[in-house]
């Protein structure tokens, strides 16, 4: 059997620096545990893909008007000293501002600014659907009727919805079930949605997740036409290496307070992953494989955190739960693996970005 998926992950990580032996061994072991029937049956015996840099086509990226990326990076630095709890919501809010810069028009961004300053609350990104990761199974659907858009909202695990004044919603479009639509839900609309807690709080009580559901109507002006599969994937690719750095900062904070214990191999792997993720965030150009590189970074982060949990048998249950949650946020290992495999041509992925 060709270990094409493993070779693809290794190659993508090596594009951002040197993958050291300790982290490489964690990834190798994890890869074989993740293999499913599809991966084994459909894998060939050909030459594993190796991603070079000579054929990368640069995609332009400009800092946002309000330096939202800079805000996220500042909060990540603070998380190393204060833990991620007080800083995850500002980080996610800055990601929401980045999405607005990428997908919203000038009038929509102006309205958002007035909501933020007028209601003193950021937006809530409604992404994870109750129907699962495949967009064709989403329960959140948008139907155009004249000058209105009727939307059924069925989202879960949203971050801090009670603290939010408006929503950014990904929903399936009636006219194209394979492409998500991105919609602004103004404060008067967002407040009509039902919010229920998604389990216990996280990160020492600093973060609450909520399920958000209901039926709403909005004017067409609130649809963000700059969104789509490509824009959503690019947005997530910009966020993923930074959220990995935030997770590494939180682990540093836990270590200093002796809330987690790490072996020398784990420490070396943490530093190796931090270097790889930092390199990806500082690249001046985004090549055609940027999304795959970001998913490889998230894959490595997931598996490193899981290895830390396995090795530390005395970790407090709430800290263990937080760390396990990190391995699912913005891409599980299996999701990253299947997407990378699809990009490498190993097998076709069925889910959206």
ZIFEN-V305655 format. One record per helix or strand. SS is the DSSP state (~ for helix, > for strand). FROM is the first residue (numbers start at 0). TO is the last residue. Records with the same first field share a line. If there is no record, write none. Layout:
SS = FROM-TO / FROM-TO
This chain:
~ = 3-13 / 20-33 / 36-41 / 67-81 / 87-102 / 105-118 / 134-136 / 160-162 / 186-189 / 219-221 / 228-255 / 263-281 / 289-310 / 316-325 / 332-342
> = 58-58 / 122-125 / 128-128 / 140-144 / 147-158 / 165-172 / 175-184 / 193-196 / 201-201 / 206-206 / 208-218 / 222-223 / 285-285
